[in-house]
Structures are given as structure tokens and as C-alpha cells.
Amino acid sequence: MNNAKKAGLAVAALVMAGMLAVSGSGRTASGEPEPKWTGSLKAGNARGIELVNKATFPIQRAMAMALKQAKGGRIWKAELEVENGFLVYTIQVITPQGKALEVVIDANTRNILATGAGDLDELGAPGKEGK
């Protein structure tokens, strides 16, 4: 085996070891703290359209809920995704004050599971130019 292949395997092993270490540490693979909430709808092995079919209400309803939570603004990004093993809508809003807000909504119960201030730079959103 040549040196380049050995180096590649070593890097892959380190990445896997890091992922295993993170999985039990209370942090996600990106280093963020794991969410403190639990949803009501486990995603299981569902993928793609199966996930959409599991959600009990459309993403447009989740977007309206997020805008209400933000007291206006505009949607920057809306996703149906699996987070912490549960099916949720994650809606990112730019508030009327120009701040980023992320709203996580249970895709089954319509409960707002979490809200958090975000960073416009992280969202890749406009609004910080020239400041």
C-alpha cells in the first residue's frame, strides 16, 4: 500500500473515531450541543418522500407558525428534516429587526419544540453587508 493510501486510511480512521467520541458526548457531529427536546414522530429509516408522507401537516403551515413566532419577517429557509431522530420542520426566519431566528416544529403535533437566535452570517443571509 502506498503512502497516500495509508494517509487516507489514517484520516478516515481519525474521522470515524471522532464521530464515535462525539456520539456519546451530548454534541452533534458538528460540535453543536444535542437538542434538549424530543419530538413525537420517530423518523426511523424513512427517506425522501416517505418523510414527507409521515408529516401530518404541510410545510406551509410550519412556515406560517414560524412567522407568527417571529412576529413577522420573511422565511429564509424551510426544511422537513430528521433531527435528534425525530421528524421536524426547521424554519429559519429573518425577523423585521434583521435578526436570524430558527424555529423547530414537531411535524406531527405542530408543537414548537425550540426557537433560537441565529447568526445571519451562518445562514448565508443578506443583511450584514456594509456593517
Sequence and secondary structure as in RCSB ss.txt:
>XXXX:A:sequence
MNNAKKAGLAVAALVMAGMLAVSGSGRTASGEPEPKWTGSLKAGNARGIELVNKATFPIQRAMAMALKQAKGGRI
WKAELEVENGFLVYTIQVITPQGKALEVVIDANTRNILATGAGDLDELGAPGKEGK
>XXXX:A:secstr
  HHHHHHHHHHHHHHHHHHHHHTTTB TTS B  S   SSB TT  THHHHHH SS HHHHHHHHHHHHTS EE
EEEEEEEETTEEEEEEEEE TTS EEEEEEETTT  EEEEEEE HHHHT SS TT 
